[in-house]
Amino acid sequence: MFANLKLSSIRRSWDTAIILLLALVLIFASATTGTFLTSTNIFYIFSNTSEIMIIAFAMTFLIILGEIDLSVASILALSSSMLGYSYVRGVPIWGAILICLATGTICGFINGYLVTKLGLGSLAVTIGALALYRGIANGLLGENTVNEFPSAATDFGLKSIGSTFMPRTLPLILLFGIFFALLLHRTPFGRRTLAIGQSPEAAKFAGVDVVKHKLIVFTFTGFMSGVAGMVYTFRFSTAQADNGVGLELLVISAILLGGVSIFGGIGTIWGVVAGVLLAGSVESWLTLQEIEAKWRTIVTGILLLISVAAPVLVQKSKARRERMALKKSG
């Protein structure tokens, strides 16, 4: 328990460090690239991280619980494909959006059911679901692409609010951000999430329905992946089976970079927001510097390794210093 408290304090310090690092990256990028802080580039940073941020809000709860969902990008693709598939067959756009969101929710529920009711590991389940949902999307659309949507829908995904640098999706993301921040940090649901992540057995003895709680979080993660599928579809005006390929890695790396412990039990929404914006800012700077995509992928991998290893290494270093101090005093 004492070790967990120390790790918690280290993680809180990590959250602060990420916010400071984000500020330093913004200063460095603006100093080395004249177009970095232009309204156009800021618009694209917010826009390009919108789906990552939307999924990350829900995935944060899942990782705090000690679980993971590697199928979120495939759920996005299947939800997007269902949106396009239903729309071209005469379903009104609002009906197609509802089908998109329902698809994500059902996929999340299926994942949660397999993990909680059948006792399967979330890693194995969601690896299988990753292939399954992407395969269904391919079965629906094949190599076809649906790119004819109402202008009001594509304007929502692509254009900014008036003459500002803020994409029209930003208010939606802000609403979700406030909702999930309050849910995690100000409600019994959030406290139960943290308690389960720190010790499922202790939470169960305290009267928490661990199975039901995890099922709800898995389902909500699927729903948010469906929301991301809608935003992705309208942002690119495209519904196709390979939408969002590789997005799950970006989501997980941004969450871990934001201070959420891969071991569960610790995490903050503001740290996750900073992690997503940090990853998006670094990606934007590398793009403006005309760095090849393969090197940008390497940078993403390095950030992921740092986010996982650094807090643990700091904890071990602190414990080693404490042991040495005890030996000297003894």
C-alpha positions in Angstrom: 0.0 0.0 0.0 2.9 2.4 0.9 4.6 1.6 -2.4 1.4 2.4 -4.2 1.1 5.7 -2.5 4.7 6.6 -3.5 3.9 5.6 -7.1 0.8 7.8 -6.9 2.8 10.8 -5.9 5.4 10.1 -8.6 2.6 9.9 -11.2 1.1 13.2 -10.0 4.6 14.8 -10.5 4.7 13.1 -13.9 1.4 14.8 -14.8 2.9 18.2 -13.9 6.1 17.4 -15.8 4.1 16.5 -18.9 2.3 19.9 -18.8 5.7 21.7 -18.4 7.1 19.6 -21.2 4.2 20.5 -23.5 4.9 24.2 -22.8 8.6 23.7 -23.6 7.8 21.8 -26.9 5.4 24.6 -27.9 8.1 27.2 -27.2 10.8 25.2 -29.0 8.7 24.4 -32.0 7.5 28.0 -32.5 11.1 29.2 -32.2 12.4 26.7 -34.8 9.4 26.7 -37.2 7.8 30.0 -38.1 4.5 28.4 -39.2 4.0 26.3 -36.0 1.9 28.7 -34.1 -0.1 29.9 -37.0 -3.9 29.6 -36.8 -3.9 27.0 -39.6 -1.4 24.7 -37.9 -3.1 25.1 -34.5 -6.3 24.1 -36.2 -4.7 21.0 -37.6 -3.2 20.0 -34.3 -6.6 20.1 -32.6 -8.3 18.5 -35.6 -5.7 15.7 -36.0 -5.9 14.8 -32.4 -9.7 14.9 -32.1 -10.3 11.1 -32.6 -7.4 10.3 -30.3 -8.7 12.6 -27.6 -12.2 11.2 -27.8 -11.2 7.6 -27.5 -8.6 8.4 -24.8 -11.1 9.9 -22.5 -12.9 6.5 -22.1 -9.7 4.3 -22.5 -8.2 6.1 -19.6 -10.8 4.5 -17.3 -10.1 1.2 -18.8 -6.3 1.3 -18.3 -6.9 2.6 -14.7 -9.0 -0.5 -14.2 -5.9 -2.6 -15.3 -7.5 -3.6 -18.6 -6.9 -2.6 -22.2 -8.7 -2.4 -25.5 -6.6 -2.9 -28.6 -9.7 -3.0 -30.9 -10.7 0.7 -30.6 -9.4 1.6 -34.1 -11.2 -1.4 -35.6 -14.4 -0.3 -33.8 -13.9 3.1 -35.3 -13.5 1.6 -38.7 -16.6 -0.6 -38.4 -18.7 2.2 -37.0 -17.5 4.5 -39.9 -18.3 1.7 -42.4 -21.8 1.2 -40.9 -22.4 4.9 -41.1 -21.5 5.0 -44.8 -23.1 1.7 -45.6 -26.5 2.7 -44.1 -26.4 6.2 -45.5 -25.9 5.1 -49.2 -28.8 2.7 -48.7 -31.2 5.5 -48.0 -31.0 5.9 -44.2 -31.2 9.6 -43.2 -27.9 11.0 -42.0 -29.1 11.3 -38.4 -30.2 7.7 -38.5 -26.8 6.6 -40.0 -25.1 8.5 -37.1 -27.2 6.6 -34.6 -26.3 3.3 -36.3 -22.7 4.3 -36.1 -22.8 5.0 -32.4 -24.9 1.9 -31.7 -22.3 -0.2 -33.6 -19.5 1.1 -31.4 -21.5 0.5 -28.2 -22.3 -3.1 -29.2 -18.7 -3.8 -30.0 -17.6 -2.4 -26.6 -20.3 -4.5 -24.8 -19.1 -7.7 -26.6 -15.5 -7.0 -25.5 -16.6 -6.3 -22.0 -18.9 -9.4 -21.8 -16.1 -11.7 -23.0 -13.7 -10.2 -20.4 -16.0 -9.9 -17.4 -18.5 -12.7 -17.8 -16.3 -15.3 -19.4 -13.1 -14.3 -17.5 -10.9 -14.0 -20.6 -7.9 -11.6 -20.7 -8.6 -8.2 -22.2 -5.4 -8.3 -24.2 -6.3 -11.6 -25.9 -9.9 -10.7 -26.4 -9.3 -7.3 -28.0 -6.5 -8.6 -30.3 -9.1 -11.0 -31.6 -11.7 -8.3 -31.8 -9.3 -6.1 -33.6 -9.2 -8.5 -36.5 -12.9 -9.4 -36.3 -14.3 -5.9 -36.4 -11.9 -4.8 -39.2 -12.9 -8.0 -41.1 -16.6 -7.2 -40.8 -15.9 -3.7 -42.0 -14.1 -5.2 -45.0 -17.1 -7.5 -45.6 -19.4 -4.5 -45.6 -17.6 -2.2 -48.0 -14.7 -4.2 -49.4 -12.5 -1.8 -51.3 -15.3 0.6 -51.8 -15.4 4.1 -50.3 -18.4 6.1 -49.4 -17.6 9.8 -49.7 -20.9 11.5 -50.5 -22.3 13.0 -47.3 -24.4 16.1 -46.6 -22.3 19.3 -46.5 -23.5 20.1 -43.0 -21.9 16.8 -41.7 -18.6 17.2 -43.5 -18.4 20.9 -42.5 -18.8 19.7 -38.9 -15.8 17.4 -39.3 -13.6 19.7 -41.4 -14.2 23.4 -40.9 -13.5 25.8 -38.1 -15.8 27.9 -36.0 -16.2 31.1 -37.9 -12.8 32.6 -38.6 -11.1 31.1 -35.5 -8.5 28.3 -35.4 -10.9 26.1 -33.5 -12.4 23.1 -35.4 -16.1 22.6 -35.1 -15.5 19.3 -33.3 -13.7 21.2 -30.4 -16.9 22.0 -28.4 -17.9 18.3 -28.5 -14.5 17.3 -27.3 -14.6 19.9 -24.5 -17.9 18.7 -23.4 -16.7 15.1 -23.2 -13.5 16.3 -21.5 -15.4 18.1 -18.7 -17.8 15.1 -18.4 -15.0 12.5 -18.0 -12.9 14.8 -15.7 -15.9 15.2 -13.4 -16.7 11.5 -13.6 -13.2 10.4 -12.7 -12.3 13.0 -10.1 -15.6 14.0 -8.5 -18.0 11.0 -8.5 -18.3 7.7 -6.7 -17.9 6.0 -10.2 -14.5 7.5 -10.5 -13.5 6.5 -7.0 -14.6 3.0 -7.7 -12.6 3.0 -10.9 -9.4 4.0 -9.0 -10.2 1.5 -6.2 -10.6 -1.4 -8.6 -7.4 -0.5 -10.4 -5.4 -0.4 -7.2 -6.9 -3.7 -5.8 -9.9 -5.5 -7.4 -10.1 -7.9 -4.4 -10.2 -5.0 -1.9 -12.8 -3.2 -4.0 -14.9 -6.3 -4.1 -14.8 -6.7 -0.4 -15.8 -3.0 -0.1 -19.0 -3.8 -2.0 -18.0 -2.7 -5.5 -19.5 -4.8 -8.3 -16.2 -5.2 -10.2 -17.7 -7.2 -13.1 -20.6 -4.7 -13.7 -18.2 -1.7 -13.4 -15.7 -3.1 -15.9 -18.5 -4.1 -18.3 -19.8 -0.5 -18.2 -16.4 1.0 -18.9 -15.8 -1.5 -21.8 -19.2 -0.5 -23.3 -18.5 3.2 -22.9 -15.1 2.8 -24.6 -16.9 1.2 -27.6 -19.4 4.1 -27.6 -16.6 6.7 -27.7 -14.9 4.7 -30.4 -18.2 5.0 -32.4 -18.2 8.8 -31.7 -14.6 8.9 -33.0 -15.7 6.9 -36.1 -18.4 9.6 -36.8 -15.9 12.4 -36.4 -13.3 10.6 -38.5 -15.8 9.9 -41.3 -16.9 13.5 -41.5 -13.4 15.0 -41.1 -12.1 13.1 -44.1 -15.6 12.8 -45.8 -14.8 9.1 -46.2 -16.2 5.8 -44.9 -14.0 2.8 -45.6 -12.7 -0.3 -44.0 -9.2 0.9 -43.3 -10.1 4.1 -41.5 -8.0 4.6 -38.3 -5.4 1.9 -39.0 -2.8 2.1 -36.2 -4.8 4.6 -34.1 -4.9 2.4 -31.1 -1.2 2.8 -30.6 -1.4 6.5 -30.7 -4.3 6.5 -28.1 -2.4 4.2 -25.7 0.9 6.0 -26.0 -0.8 9.4 -25.4 -2.6 8.0 -22.3 0.5 6.5 -20.8 2.5 9.7 -21.7 -0.2 11.6 -19.8 0.7 9.7 -16.5 -1.8 6.9 -16.5 -0.2 3.8 -15.0 -0.1 0.7 -17.2 -0.4 -1.3 -13.9 -3.7 0.4 -13.2 -5.1 2.5 -10.2 -3.5 5.8 -11.1 -4.4 8.5 -13.7 -5.8 11.9 -14.4 -7.8 13.4 -17.2 -5.7 16.6 -17.3 -2.6 14.5 -17.7 -4.2 12.6 -20.6 -5.2 15.8 -22.3 -1.6 17.1 -22.0 -0.3 13.8 -23.3 -2.5 13.9 -26.4 -1.6 17.5 -27.1 2.1 16.8 -26.5 2.1 13.9 -28.9 0.1 15.9 -31.5 2.4 18.9 -31.2 5.6 16.8 -31.6 3.9 15.1 -34.7 3.1 18.5 -36.1 6.6 19.8 -35.6 8.1 16.8 -37.3 5.7 17.1 -40.2 6.6 20.8 -40.7 10.3 19.9 -40.5 9.5 17.4 -43.4 10.7 14.4 -41.3 9.8 11.1 -43.0 6.9 9.1 -41.6 9.1 6.2 -40.5 11.1 8.6 -38.2 7.8 10.0 -36.8 6.8 6.5 -35.9 10.1 5.9 -34.2 9.6 9.1 -32.1 6.1 7.8 -31.1 7.6 4.5 -30.0 10.3 6.4 -27.9 7.6 8.5 -26.2 5.7 5.4 -25.4 8.7 3.7 -23.8 9.6 6.8 -21.9 6.0 7.2 -20.6 6.0 3.5 -19.3 9.5 3.3 -18.0 10.3 6.8 -16.5 7.9 6.7 -13.5 8.9 3.2 -12.6 12.6 4.0 -12.9 12.1 7.1 -10.7 10.3 5.0 -8.1 13.1 2.4 -8.1 15.8 5.2 -7.8 13.9 6.8 -4.9 13.6 3.4 -3.1 17.3 2.7 -3.6 18.2 6.1 -2.1 16.0 5.4 0.9 17.6 2.0 1.5 21.0 3.6 1.3 20.0 6.3 3.7 18.7 3.6 6.2 21.9 1.7 5.9 24.0 4.8 6.7 21.7 5.8 9.6 21.9 2.2 11.0 
